[in-house]
Amino acid sequence: MRRIWGCVCLVGLSLTALALGPVRDEAVDLGVLSRIRDEGFNRSKVMDTASYLCDVIGPRLTGSPAYRKAHEWTKDQLSAWGLKEARMEAWDFGRGWTLEHASVHMTQPTPAPLLAVPLGWSAGTKGAVRGKAMKVKLESEQDLANYRGKLTGMILLTGEAPTLKVHERVEYDRYSEEELEELSQYRIEPSRGAPGSPGVNFREEYARRRQFTEALNKFLSEEKPLALVAAGGNDGGNVRLIRGPQRAGESSPVPHLVMAAEHYTRIARLLDRKIEVELELDLRVKLTDQEEKGYNTIADIPGTDLKDEVVLLGGHLDSWHPGTGATDDASGVSVVMEAVRILNALEIKPRRTIRVGLWGGEEQGFLGSRAYVTQHLATRAEPTDPEERKQPEFMRRERGELQLKPEYSKFSVYFNLDNGTGKIRGIYLQGNAAVQPIFEAWLKPVADLGASTTTLRNTSGTDHIPFDSVGLPGFQFIQDSVEYMSRTHHTNMDVFDRLQREDLMQASVIMAWFAYNAAMRDDLVPRKPMPPQNPERRPPSE
């Protein structure tokens, strides 16, 4: 491993001090752990923090006034707890959007209120409008040609009605010991295009979808239907939102809503019976055409003899708008804030600076954490091929050379929490074998809290990825799912009531413990070999 890292140094990195050396026993201070547990379990403020974010500020869609308010409040709260240099770091985002009012009713054949939520950045209706419901298929250029001249003033149901089934199991999920054991075993993922691997060319599919979206938006502008309505992904009144584009020129020119599956299927059945259905929509939104700023809230517990080196903890402060962003990700933000509150309350004097990063724009593609990496740690030159420059970063076949900033060599580790309200059960190592004995030593004294698993497998879909992609240690904890994928993730049910107090207290203690150990050990957390310049590209997870 030293030889591999030495090769990396020859291409411009004098980072051999970052410890790919022999494994030695990792010292832990159980006296400090006892104090962390006492503060975290007996004087916790994690639920107070989560309640303020969810109940007082509410949903925090990137670019909205509530989103900015959340950054301002967290900055002020961290400062009030004694953290230093609390600040908001800005980055370029896109248009702002706020939902002010939404109501949907069936007026014919029988009146009924309907549950539906607009996509983010959807157009509004400019007052209450009524129109006939119509089932359509708008998936190809030929579909558009078939419907031309037929859609004006209609409310379009786009897609087949889902089939709803009885729930045969409790949709409440915690890892079993057998599942954790399986997770701890490394699994080699097949290369794209290898036998047994997914065959989709994501780059071509992305280009096809983008081209068709442009054609669809032009078609809708010309045909002037009143709205598009899709079925929500869940049932039981649980509406899971799909993405909405935030950039000017990409959003649908007509209102676009997602409706509760049970209400959508009723309308579809009525239409199948040739019974006329009339709907009334009233959707008021506030959309800003100017480019809004995104923000990251940053605050520090200053270090001592190694104060220029940084241990970073984070979660994302932005959310979607149907619920109040409780499990995605007020839970993670509250845990991170509670972890540094605990350490500061104990008057811990860390050797390294312990920094909080509360990101914006995670839901739009890790925008805030990417901005932090770009501003502080490393950038990549733009590709030389003009066609490559047109592609989003995750689709590029060519990546520019990595350009390191001074803070890069002083960065130790990033710990992320963004998989719901569930307790921490261990940590994903992102293929970094050098950290396994270190993290196992830190987990051993908290095994009684249910956290003991390490796995060399990768996990994706959240804010550790921008750090990992430039060769820095970035990790997401393993968490019990609880109701994350079955009930709360991106849904109208993502509210404070779904948060589990004991789980968040446990996670806060473990986050504080990991931060303390990373800040106090003699060496920086070991790094993997640098990522290749032009690796196989995969799209980010949702």
N, C-alpha and C positions, 0 to 999 in steps of 0.2 A: 504494500500500500504506500509505503514511503516512496518507492520508485515511481509509482503512478503520479503521486503528488509532485514529485520532483520534475516530471515532464511538464506538468502544468506550469510550474515556476518558470521553465525555460521559455514559455510563450508569454511571459510578462508578469507573473504573479510571484512576488517575494513573500509568500504566505506560509512557509514551512513551519512557522511557529504556531500555526493553527492546529497542531496536535493531531497528526495521524500516527502517533507514536505507539509504544507498547501500552497495553491495558494495565492499569494499576488500580488498587482499591480506591473507591470513591468515598471520601470522608463526608459524613453527614452529622449535623448538630441536632440531636434529639431534644435537647433543651429548648432550642428555638422552635422546633416543631410543636412541642407541648404548648408553648405560648401562642403560636399561630392557631392551634386547634381551640384553645381556650377563648381567644378573641373571636374566632370565626363562628364557633358554635354557641357562645353565650352572649355575644353582643353584636350579632350580625345586623347589617343594614341592607343586605342584598335585596330583600323584598321591597323595602322602602324605595330603593333606587329604581327597581323594575316598575313599581306602581307609578312613580312619577313619570317615567318615560311612556308607559302605556296609557295610563288613565288621564294624566294632566296634559301631556304633549300630544299623545295619540299617534296615529300613523305618520310615518316620516319618509315620504317619497322623496327621493333625491331631487333637489331643486325647488322644493315647496317651502313655504314659510315655516311650517312645523319642523321640517328637516333642519333649517338654520337654527330655529329655537332650541332644538335638541343639542346641537353642537355648542351653542352659547351656554345652555344650562350645565352640560357636562363639564365644560371648561371652568365655569364658576364653582361647581361643586368640588371638583378635584382641587382647585385652588383653596377652597374653604377647608378641605381636609388636610391641607399643609403641603401638597405637592407644589413643585416649583416650575416656573416658566410655563404655566398653562396657557395654551394658545390654540388658535385655529389656523391651520395651513390651507390655503386656497389652491384650487386647480380648476381648469376649464371643464365645464360639463356640457350644457345644452339648454333646452327650453324648460322653464318651470311650468308646473301643472298642479292645480288643486281641485279636488272634488268638493263642490259646495252643496249639491242636492241631487238626489237620484230617486225617482219613483217610477215603477212600471206596473201597469194594471191591464188585465184583460177586461174589455168592456162588452164584447160579444163573443160567444152566444150567452154567456152568463158572467156577471161581474166577479172579478177575483183579483186580490193583490198578488203580485208575483215578485219573487226574490231574484234580483239581478244586480250585477256590479259592473261598471264600465271599466274597460282596460285603461291603464295609465296612459295619459296623453291622448285619450279619445276626444273627439269633437263633442260639443254639446248640442242641444236641440233648439235653443233659443225660444224657450217656452214649451208648454205641453203640446204634443202633436199626436195625432191618431192616424193609424194606417192598418191595412189588412196584412195579416201574417202570410208568408209564402215560403215554402221549403225550396231551397235551391242548392245546386252543387256548383261551386265556383273554384275549380281546381286546375283549369287549363285554359289556354287561349280559345279552344273550341267551345268550352262552356260559356265563355264570355260572349262569343258570337251567337250562341243559341239563345241567350237571354236578352240580347240587345233589343231595346224598345219595349220591354215588358216589365220593368222594375220600378218605374217612377212612382214615388209615394208609397211604396211597399216597405214592410218590415221583414227582413230576410232571415230565415233560420238556416244557418250555414252548417251543414253536417248532419250525419245520421243521428237519430235519437239513441242514446245509450240504453243498453239492457241492464236493468237494476236487479240485483240478486239479494237474497237474504244473507246477512252476515253470520257465518257459521262459527266464527271464533271471536274472542275478545280482541279488539284492535288496540291492544296495549302491550307494548313490546319491551322486554328487558333481556339482555344477553344471558343465556344459560352458560354454565361452565363449559359445556361441550362446544357451544358456539364460539366462546372466547378462545378455547384451545385450537379450534379450526382456524380462526382468524390469525392466530399467532404463527401459523405455518406459512412460509413464503410461497407465493404463486407466481410463476413466470407467465406474463401476459404474451399472447401471440402477437407477432408483428402484423401491421396492417397489410392485408393481402395474402397472408400465410394461410395454409389450409386450416379451416376451422375458425378463422378470424372473421370479423365483420367485413362485408364486401362493399359497403357504401363508400363512394368517393365523396367525402364531406365537402371538399372544395367545389366540386362540380355541382353538388346538390345545393350548396349555399348560393352559388352564382345563379342557378336556375330559380331558386325561390326568390332571390332579390329581384331578378328580372321580371318574374311573374307578378310580384307585389307591385312593382312600378306600373305594369300594365293594368292590374286590378284597380289600383287607385285612380288611374286615368279613366277607366271604364266607369267606376262609381261616380266620379265627378261629372261625367257626361249623363249617366242614367238617373242619378239623383234619387236613390231609395232613401227612406227615412232613417234606417239603421240596420246594422248587422247584429245578429244574436247567435252566440255559440252556447253549447251545453257545458256546464261546469264539470270538472273532472271527477268530483266525488258525489256522494249522495247524502241523504239525511239533512238536507238544507245546508250542506257544506259546499261552498262555492270556491273551487280552486282556480286562481287567476292564471292566465297565460300572459306572456310578455306583451308589452306595448312599446313601440318605438318612440324615443324621446327627441329625435332630431327632426328639424323642420324638413318637410318634403317626404318623410317616410311614413307618417301617420295616415290612417284611413281618413279620407275627407268627410266621412259620415260617422255618426256615433257607432261605437262597437262595444257590445256588452257581453258578459258571460252570465248565464242564467242557471239557477238551481236545476239539477237534472230532473227532479220530479215535475217541476213546472214546465220545463222544455218538452218532456215526453208527452205531457197531457196535450199541449198545443199540437204537437206532431200527430198524435192519434186523431184529434179532431179534424185536422187537415186531411189525413188519410181517409176519413169518412166523408170527405167533400163538404164539411161544415165550415162555413166562413168564420174566421177568427179575426176580431179587431183588437188591437193593442193600443194603449196610450202610454207614451213615454214623456217624462220631464227630467231632463238631465242638464244641470247647470255646472259648468266647469270654468275655471279661470286659467287661461293659457297665456304664457308670456312668450312673445316672439324673440326677445333678446336672449342672448346667451347668458345663462346663469352660472355662478360659481358653485363648484362642489367644495366640500371641506373635510379635513381630518382634524379631530381634537387630539392634541398632543400635550402631555404633562410628564414631569420627571420627579422621581426620588433621586437626588444627586448622589453619585458615588463618591468614594474617598480616594484611595491610592490608585484605583483603576477607573477614575471617573470619566475618562474619554471613551471607554468601552461601554457598549449598550446591550442590555437585555430588554427585549420588547415584548409586551403583551397586548393582544388586541382582539376585537370583535367589530362587527359592522353596525353602525348606528342607523343607517337607512333601512327602510322597510317598504313593503307594498302597502296599499291603502285599504283593502277590504276589512282587515282587522286592525289591531293596534301594534302589530309587529312584536309580539311578546316572545314567542319561541324563536323568532327569526328577525332580529337577533338581540332584542332587549335582554334576553337571558344571558347571552355571552357578554354583552357590554356590562351588565350589572355585576357579573362574576369578576370581570377584569377590574372594574372600579372597586369592588369589595376587596379583591386581593391586595391592591395597593393601599387601600384604607387600612387593612389589617396591619400591613408592614409598617406603615407610617405611624399608626396608633401605638405600635410596640417600640417606636423610636429605633427601628433597625437602621444601622449605618452600613449600607451595602458597599462593597468594594467597587463594583461597577454601577453605573447609572441604570436604574430600572425605569423604563419608559412605558407609558400607556399610549396606544394608538387606536382611536375609535374612528373607524373608516366610514366614508360615504361612498355611494355608488357601487357597492358590492353587487347589488342585484342587476346592475347594468354591465357587469363584467369586471369586477375587482378594480374599479376605476380609482378609488381612493388609495388602496394599498399599492397599486401600480404607480400612482403619482408619488407616493412616499419613496418607493424604491428609486424612481427616476430622479426625484429631487435630492435625495440624500446618498444613495448607494451606488447605483450603476445605470447606465443607459446603453442602448444599442444603436449603432448607426443605421440609418435607413437603407433598405436594400438598393442595390444598383439598378436592378431591373424595374422600369416604370410600371410594368404590370403587377409586379410583386408589391409595390408601394400602394397600389389600389386595394389590396386585400387587407382585411382586419388582421391584427397581429397573430391571432391564433391560427389563421389559415395560411400564413406565409410559408413557402418552401425554402426561401432564402432569408436568413436573419443576419443583420449587420454585426460587425465585431463588437464584443462587449467592452464598454469603456467604463473603467472603475473610477469612483470618486474617493476622496480621502477617507470618508467615514466607513468605506467598505471593509478596510482592514481592521477596524475597531468594532465591528458588529459581531456580537456573540451568537444570539439566537432569537427567533420569534416564536411565541406560543399563541395559538389561535383557538377560539371557542365559538363554534357556529353550527352545531347540530342539534339544536333544540334545548329543552329543559332537563334532559336526562343527566344523571350523574356521570362523572368521569370513570371509565373502566380501564383506561390505559392510554396508550399513545401510538399513533402511526409514525414510523421512522423514515418514511420516504426513501427507503433503500440505503439509509446511512447506518451501516453496521457498526461504525466507530462509536456511535452514541448509545448503542444498546446496553452495554454494561453500566454506563453512567446513569441512564434513566431507570434501569432496573434497580440500581442502588437507591435512587430517590423514591421509587415506588414501594420498595419493601416495607418501610415504616408506616405506610398508609394503606397497606393491603387489607387491613381490617375495615377500611372504608369502602372496599369493593374495587379498588384500582390496583391492578397488578399486571396487566397484559401489555406487552410490547409486540409489535409486528413490523417487519421490514417492508410490508406492502405500502404502496402509495395510496393516498386518498386525494380527491380533487374537489372542485366545486366551491372553494372558499379562499379566504385571503392569505393563506400561507403560500399559495402557488406563485405569486410574483417574487417572493423571496427565494423559494426553491429554484425558480427558473433562471436565476442569475448566480446560482451556486452557493447561496447562503442557507444556513440551517433554519428551516421553517417547518413547523409541525402543527397538526390538528390533533386534538385529543379524541380518543375513542369514547363515545357516549352511548348510553342507553337511548334507544329511539323514543320510548314511551309512546306518545301519540303523534310524533313529528310527521311521518309520511302518511299516516292514516287519517289525521284530522286537522293539523294546524299549519303545515308548511304551505305558505302562499295562499291561505284561505281566509274567509271571513271569521273563522273560529280561532284565529291566532290572537288570542286575547289573554289578559293577565290571569284569568281564572284557570287557565290550562298550565300555569307554571307550578312546579313542584318545589316547595320551600326547602325540604331536607336535601333534595338533589342539588339545588343551587348553593346551599351552604357547604355541602361536601366539595363541590367543584371549586368554590372560592378558596377553601383551605388548600386544596391541592395546587391550584394555580399560584397561590402565594408561596407555597413550599417550593415549587419548581422555580419560580422567579428568584427566590432567596438563594437556592443552591447554585443556579446559573450565575448569579451576581457575586457569589463568594468563592467559587472554586478558583484555583490558581490559573488555569488555562481557559481560553475561549472554548466554547462548545465545538467539537470537531466538525469539519466540513467534508462533504463528498468531493470527488473529482469534479472539476468544472464541467458544466453541461456542454455538449457539442454545439458548434455554431449552427448547423443545419440539421437538427434531429427530425425524426418522423413527427409530423404535427397532428395533434388530435384536438377536436373542439373542446371547449370548457364544459364541464358538467353544469346542469341547471342548479 
